[in-house]
């Protein structure tokens, strides 16, 4: 399946005001992944609170010639998705708390790219896969597959299922953890609710089940 886990580290929690400073994407059941720090456009200093959480400093972002721009980040992300898309069916992007956060940031990045390049979505080659993308919030998956938890944070899910977090709050560490969390909670739901076993490897069926899509 064309399933990818994605995570952003950002300057804050408002997708319409704050900016990404790091991204990572990993394809399911593979070693294919991509990550990079990203230089924001409007932000001139990484907030201290963000540095405390992520370890990403202003010096790492603004005094590093290898840090890419937002435009480069969009091209790298969609280039990676296109390269590792097998050409069949939809592309499923999975993020934790993705619907109100990561997916909004992604859409804003695309909008800013189009504005910057004075382009339309249909005219940019890297976006030819965009209509195939479907978003899955693993928070929704967890709430449906693992009911009655007091917290559905990724940190707590890792704790509940004994998943060791090696690099939390860095984008690549979070997508590595998320890939483990996702398959663990889907497998838990399969056993608890006696669901079809192939949900574990069929993201389309998970999407339909979580979002009540009727075939």
N, C-alpha and C positions, 0 to 999 in steps of 0.2 A: 504493500500500500504506500501511497505517496503521503506519508505522515511526517511532519516536521515539528520539532519543539523549538519555541522561540522565547527569548527573554530580553528585556531592555533594562539597563540601569539609567536613571534619569536625574535631572536636577531637582525634581519635585514630583508631586502627585497629580498635577493638573496637566492633562495632555494638550490643552489649548494654550497653555502659557509656558510650561516647563519644556525642557529639551532632553533628548537622549545624549548620554555620554559613553555608552557602551552597548553593543548588541552581541547576541550569539544565536546561532541556529544549528540544530543537529537533526539529521535524518534518523528516523526510527530504525532500530536493529542494524545499525551500521556505524562505522567510524567516521562517516562524512560529517564534518562540522566546520563552522566558520565563526570567527569572533574578531572584534576590533573595538578599540576606543574610538570615540567620535567627538570632534570639536564642535561645540554648539555655536550658534550664530549670534544670539543676543546675550547669552550669559558671559560674564567677564571673570567670574570667580566661582569655583565649585563651593556650594554651601557647606559649612563645617559639619552640619548634621549628616549630609550625604557622605562626606568623607569618613565620618565615624562609622556609618553603616556599611559602606562599600569598600573603604580603603582607597578610593580613587581621589587623588589630590589635584589641585589646580596645576601644579607643576607637571604632573603626568599628562594632563590634557593640553596645556597651553605652551609648554616648553619642550615639546616632543615633535620633531619634524615628521615623524611617521604617522601621527594621528590624522585620520582622514576627515573629510568634510561630510556634511549631511548628504550632499549630492553623491559623493563616492559611496557612502553607506547604502543608499537606496540601490545603486547600481550593483554593489557587491551582494546585497541580500537577494535581489531578484535574479541576479546572474547565477547565484548558488542554487536557488529554487529551480530555475530553468534547467541547469546542468544536471540536477539530480531527480528531476521529474521524468518518469518513464513514458509519458505521453498518453497514459490511459486514465480516464476518469478524473476525479477531482483531486485537488491538493488540500490536505487538512493541516491547518496550522493550530498547534495546541500551545496555550499559555495559561499560567495560573493567575486567576483574576484578570484574564485577558480581555473580556468584553468591555469592562469600563476603563481598562488601562492600556495594556500592550497593543491591542488591536486598534484602539483610537490613536495611539502614538504612530502606529504604522500607517494608518490612513492619512494622518496629518503629514507624515514624511512624504508620502506619495503626492499629496496636494501641493506641498511646498516645492517638490521637484518639478512638477508640471508648471507651476507658476514661475519658477526660476528659469526653466528652459523654454518657456512660452510654448508649451506643447499641450496636446490633448492625449488622454489615456490611450486611445485607439491608435495613435500615431507613434507611440514609443515601443520599440521592439521588445524591450525587457518586460513590458507589461502585458504581453500577449497571453500570459498565464493568469493574469489578475482575475478574469471572470471565473476561472476554475477554482479559486480559493474559497474554502469554507473554514470558518473559525470555530474552534472548540475550546471552551473555557473549562479547564480541568477542575476548577472550583465547582462548576455545575455537575461534572462527572462524580466528584467526591461526594457531594451532597446527596446524589441519587443512589450511588453504589454503596456508600458507607454512612447510613443514617445515624443520627443521635450523637454525633461528636460535639463537644463543646466549642471546638475551634477547627476550622478548615484551612488554616494557614498552611503553606507548604512546610513550614518548620514543624508544625504539630503533626501533619500527616507523616512526615519522616520519622518523628518520634514514635507515633503509634505503631508504625510498621517496621521499626528498627532499621531505617535507612540512614546510613551515616552520611552526614553532609560534610564534604571535604573543602568546599570553597563557596560557602553561602554568600549571597549578596554580591557575587560577581556573575556576570551574565553566563559565562560558560559553565561555571559550577552549578548555577540554578537550572540550566537546561539539562545537564547531566542528571541532577537530582529529580527533575520533573519527569524525565523519561522513565526513571525507576518508579516514581510515585504513580504515574499514569497506569502502567501495566499492573502494578500491585493492586490498585483500587478497582480496576476493571476485573481482574481475576477474582478479587474478593466479592464483587457484585455478582459475578457469574455463579459462584458457589452459594452465596447467600440466597439469591433469588432464582436459582436454577435456570439461568439463562443459557442461550446457545454458546457452546464452547468457542466457536469461531469468532466471537466478539473480540477475543484477545488479539487477533491478528487482522480484524476487519474494522477499520476505523469508520467506514461508511455506516456500518450497522450500529456502532457506538453513537455516532452523530444522530442517526435516526431515532435511536432509543432515548437518548438524553433530551433531545429537542422535540420528541413526539411527532416525528415526521411519518406520515402514513403513506405507504407504498400503494 
